[in-house]
């Protein structure tokens, strides 16, 4: 729960700054800063999406194979097939 509280705190602070800028409470003198604050939610959404895709790609790339688990699973499947065949189940190959 601790991490979600941190994320919600940061999100609420950014939202408060953005809404106060839109309502005119905060004024920004530079045009560049004005443009950045106006488009801030879209920038943050784009960054979040990009980071999420990169994390998924990295974790998919670094996924480890487990040959021992594969062998054990194949053994369990063959035992289950033998048990079902003994009970009269007919398999379609």
Order of alpha helices (4+ residues) and beta strands (2+ residues): alpha-alpha-alpha-alpha
